[in-house]
Amino acid sequence: MGLEFFLVFLGIVIFLISFLGIILPFLPGVPLAWFGLFLYAYFTDFLTVSLSTVLIFLGLTALTLVLDVFGPLLGARRRKATRYGVLGVVLGIVCGVVVLGPVGFLIGPLLGAFLGELFAGRESRDALRTSIGAALGILASSIVKFLVLLAMLIVFLLALWI
């Protein structure tokens, strides 16, 4: 009984921290939640959370990691970003995190896309559109992370209920 209570408590704490990962880019929320779900499934011998469920969520976790990196790029490309705009997004992500910390993950791609487009000779209005596209990519990535986390939480809570 003691181990099961500890696993439930640990799982709940991990999920609470994981949801913070949606707004705090330095916190790997979805991978952390997956690890918590995996631990619970493993220590309960995959009786209430099957191995196939854990593996499906592993794939969804990998998808969220890919979207975190490529979401801003895809958003900028949808707004017809030039090569310099895309390069600005990439440099903005890297430099933003280095210079501004976690907040830089959000501000960096926006500023990078804007400056890259200006460098490419585009008007500020078009550069702003590309920057907004990068922001929409970040937003889309966050929505997907939230949905995956919510699905994992529901599976975890259903496992406790059964």
TORKOL-4160 file (C-alpha; in steps of 0.2 Angstrom, whole numbers, padded with zeros to 4 digits, m for minus):
162
<pt num="1" X="0000" Y="0000" Z="0000"/>
<pt num="2" X="0014" Y="0012" Z="0004"/>
<pt num="3" X="0022" Y="0010" Z="m0013"/>
<pt num="4" X="0006" Y="0012" Z="m0022"/>
<pt num="5" X="0002" Y="0028" Z="m0012"/>
<pt num="6" X="0019" Y="0035" Z="m0016"/>
<pt num="7" X="0017" Y="0031" Z="m0035"/>
<pt num="8" X="0000" Y="0040" Z="m0035"/>
<pt num="9" X="0007" Y="0055" Z="m0026"/>
<pt num="10" X="0023" Y="0056" Z="m0037"/>
<pt num="11" X="0012" Y="0054" Z="m0053"/>
<pt num="12" X="0001" Y="0069" Z="m0047"/>
<pt num="13" X="0016" Y="0080" Z="m0043"/>
<pt num="14" X="0024" Y="0076" Z="m0060"/>
<pt num="15" X="0008" Y="0080" Z="m0069"/>
<pt num="16" X="0006" Y="0097" Z="m0060"/>
<pt num="17" X="0024" Y="0101" Z="m0064"/>
<pt num="18" X="0022" Y="0095" Z="m0082"/>
<pt num="19" X="0008" Y="0107" Z="m0086"/>
<pt num="20" X="0019" Y="0121" Z="m0081"/>
<pt num="21" X="0030" Y="0115" Z="m0095"/>
<pt num="22" X="0018" Y="0122" Z="m0107"/>
<pt num="23" X="0022" Y="0140" Z="m0102"/>
<pt num="24" X="0039" Y="0138" Z="m0096"/>
<pt num="25" X="0049" Y="0132" Z="m0111"/>
<pt num="26" X="0064" Y="0126" Z="m0101"/>
<pt num="27" X="0054" Y="0113" Z="m0092"/>
<pt num="28" X="0051" Y="0097" Z="m0102"/>
<pt num="29" X="0033" Y="0095" Z="m0097"/>
<pt num="30" X="0027" Y="0082" Z="m0109"/>
<pt num="31" X="0043" Y="0071" Z="m0107"/>
<pt num="32" X="0042" Y="0072" Z="m0089"/>
<pt num="33" X="0023" Y="0067" Z="m0089"/>
<pt num="34" X="0027" Y="0053" Z="m0100"/>
<pt num="35" X="0041" Y="0047" Z="m0088"/>
<pt num="36" X="0029" Y="0048" Z="m0073"/>
<pt num="37" X="0016" Y="0038" Z="m0083"/>
<pt num="38" X="0029" Y="0025" Z="m0088"/>
<pt num="39" X="0035" Y="0024" Z="m0070"/>
<pt num="40" X="0017" Y="0021" Z="m0064"/>
<pt num="41" X="0014" Y="0008" Z="m0077"/>
<pt num="42" X="0030" Y="m0001" Z="m0074"/>
<pt num="43" X="0028" Y="m0002" Z="m0055"/>
<pt num="44" X="0010" Y="m0008" Z="m0057"/>
<pt num="45" X="0016" Y="m0021" Z="m0070"/>
<pt num="46" X="0007" Y="m0013" Z="m0084"/>
<pt num="47" X="m0010" Y="m0019" Z="m0077"/>
<pt num="48" X="m0020" Y="m0003" Z="m0078"/>
<pt num="49" X="m0009" Y="0006" Z="m0091"/>
<pt num="50" X="m0003" Y="m0005" Z="m0104"/>
<pt num="51" X="0014" Y="m0006" Z="m0113"/>
<pt num="52" X="0005" Y="m0001" Z="m0129"/>
<pt num="53" X="m0003" Y="0014" Z="m0121"/>
<pt num="54" X="0014" Y="0019" Z="m0114"/>
<pt num="55" X="0022" Y="0017" Z="m0131"/>
<pt num="56" X="0008" Y="0027" Z="m0140"/>
<pt num="57" X="0011" Y="0041" Z="m0128"/>
<pt num="58" X="0030" Y="0040" Z="m0131"/>
<pt num="59" X="0027" Y="0043" Z="m0149"/>
<pt num="60" X="0016" Y="0058" Z="m0145"/>
<pt num="61" X="0029" Y="0064" Z="m0134"/>
<pt num="62" X="0042" Y="0064" Z="m0148"/>
<pt num="63" X="0029" Y="0073" Z="m0159"/>
<pt num="64" X="0028" Y="0087" Z="m0146"/>
<pt num="65" X="0047" Y="0089" Z="m0145"/>
<pt num="66" X="0048" Y="0090" Z="m0164"/>
<pt num="67" X="0034" Y="0103" Z="m0164"/>
<pt num="68" X="0043" Y="0113" Z="m0151"/>
<pt num="69" X="0058" Y="0115" Z="m0163"/>
<pt num="70" X="0049" Y="0116" Z="m0180"/>
<pt num="71" X="0032" Y="0124" Z="m0175"/>
<pt num="72" X="0039" Y="0142" Z="m0176"/>
<pt num="73" X="0048" Y="0138" Z="m0192"/>
<pt num="74" X="0032" Y="0130" Z="m0200"/>
<pt num="75" X="0022" Y="0145" Z="m0194"/>
<pt num="76" X="0034" Y="0157" Z="m0202"/>
<pt num="77" X="0035" Y="0147" Z="m0218"/>
<pt num="78" X="0016" Y="0148" Z="m0219"/>
<pt num="79" X="0017" Y="0167" Z="m0219"/>
<pt num="80" X="0029" Y="0166" Z="m0234"/>
<pt num="81" X="0045" Y="0169" Z="m0224"/>
<pt num="82" X="0061" Y="0171" Z="m0234"/>
<pt num="83" X="0077" Y="0161" Z="m0230"/>
<pt num="84" X="0083" Y="0175" Z="m0219"/>
<pt num="85" X="0066" Y="0175" Z="m0210"/>
<pt num="86" X="0068" Y="0156" Z="m0207"/>
<pt num="87" X="0086" Y="0158" Z="m0202"/>
<pt num="88" X="0081" Y="0172" Z="m0190"/>
<pt num="89" X="0068" Y="0161" Z="m0182"/>
<pt num="90" X="0082" Y="0147" Z="m0179"/>
<pt num="91" X="0095" Y="0160" Z="m0173"/>
<pt num="92" X="0081" Y="0168" Z="m0162"/>
<pt num="93" X="0077" Y="0152" Z="m0153"/>
<pt num="94" X="0095" Y="0149" Z="m0149"/>
<pt num="95" X="0101" Y="0166" Z="m0145"/>
<pt num="96" X="0085" Y="0170" Z="m0136"/>
<pt num="97" X="0087" Y="0156" Z="m0124"/>
<pt num="98" X="0105" Y="0160" Z="m0121"/>
<pt num="99" X="0103" Y="0179" Z="m0119"/>
<pt num="100" X="0085" Y="0180" Z="m0111"/>
<pt num="101" X="0084" Y="0162" Z="m0103"/>
<pt num="102" X="0067" Y="0154" Z="m0104"/>
<pt num="103" X="0058" Y="0170" Z="m0110"/>
<pt num="104" X="0070" Y="0170" Z="m0125"/>
<pt num="105" X="0062" Y="0154" Z="m0131"/>
<pt num="106" X="0046" Y="0165" Z="m0135"/>
<pt num="107" X="0053" Y="0182" Z="m0139"/>
<pt num="108" X="0069" Y="0175" Z="m0149"/>
<pt num="109" X="0060" Y="0168" Z="m0164"/>
<pt num="110" X="0048" Y="0182" Z="m0165"/>
<pt num="111" X="0062" Y="0195" Z="m0165"/>
<pt num="112" X="0073" Y="0184" Z="m0176"/>
<pt num="113" X="0060" Y="0182" Z="m0189"/>
<pt num="114" X="0056" Y="0200" Z="m0190"/>
<pt num="115" X="0075" Y="0205" Z="m0191"/>
<pt num="116" X="0078" Y="0192" Z="m0204"/>
<pt num="117" X="0064" Y="0198" Z="m0215"/>
<pt num="118" X="0070" Y="0216" Z="m0213"/>
<pt num="119" X="0088" Y="0210" Z="m0218"/>
<pt num="120" X="0080" Y="0201" Z="m0233"/>
<pt num="121" X="0073" Y="0218" Z="m0239"/>
<pt num="122" X="0055" Y="0215" Z="m0235"/>
<pt num="123" X="0044" Y="0229" Z="m0228"/>
<pt num="124" X="0041" Y="0230" Z="m0209"/>
<pt num="125" X="0023" Y="0225" Z="m0212"/>
<pt num="126" X="0028" Y="0209" Z="m0221"/>
<pt num="127" X="0041" Y="0206" Z="m0208"/>
<pt num="128" X="0028" Y="0207" Z="m0194"/>
<pt num="129" X="0017" Y="0195" Z="m0203"/>
<pt num="130" X="0031" Y="0182" Z="m0203"/>
<pt num="131" X="0034" Y="0186" Z="m0185"/>
<pt num="132" X="0016" Y="0183" Z="m0181"/>
<pt num="133" X="0017" Y="0166" Z="m0191"/>
<pt num="134" X="0032" Y="0161" Z="m0179"/>
<pt num="135" X="0021" Y="0166" Z="m0164"/>
<pt num="136" X="0006" Y="0155" Z="m0171"/>
<pt num="137" X="0018" Y="0141" Z="m0173"/>
<pt num="138" X="0023" Y="0142" Z="m0155"/>
<pt num="139" X="0005" Y="0143" Z="m0150"/>
<pt num="140" X="0000" Y="0128" Z="m0160"/>
<pt num="141" X="0015" Y="0118" Z="m0152"/>
<pt num="142" X="0008" Y="0123" Z="m0135"/>
<pt num="143" X="m0009" Y="0118" Z="m0139"/>
<pt num="144" X="m0003" Y="0101" Z="m0145"/>
<pt num="145" X="0007" Y="0099" Z="m0129"/>
<pt num="146" X="m0008" Y="0103" Z="m0118"/>
<pt num="147" X="m0019" Y="0091" Z="m0127"/>
<pt num="148" X="m0006" Y="0077" Z="m0125"/>
<pt num="149" X="m0003" Y="0081" Z="m0107"/>
<pt num="150" X="m0022" Y="0081" Z="m0104"/>
<pt num="151" X="m0024" Y="0064" Z="m0113"/>
<pt num="152" X="m0010" Y="0057" Z="m0102"/>
<pt num="153" X="m0018" Y="0064" Z="m0086"/>
<pt num="154" X="m0035" Y="0056" Z="m0091"/>
<pt num="155" X="m0026" Y="0039" Z="m0094"/>
<pt num="156" X="m0017" Y="0041" Z="m0077"/>
<pt num="157" X="m0033" Y="0046" Z="m0068"/>
<pt num="158" X="m0043" Y="0032" Z="m0076"/>
<pt num="159" X="m0029" Y="0020" Z="m0071"/>
<pt num="160" X="m0031" Y="0025" Z="m0053"/>
<pt num="161" X="m0050" Y="0024" Z="m0054"/>
<pt num="162" X="m0050" Y="0006" Z="m0060"/>
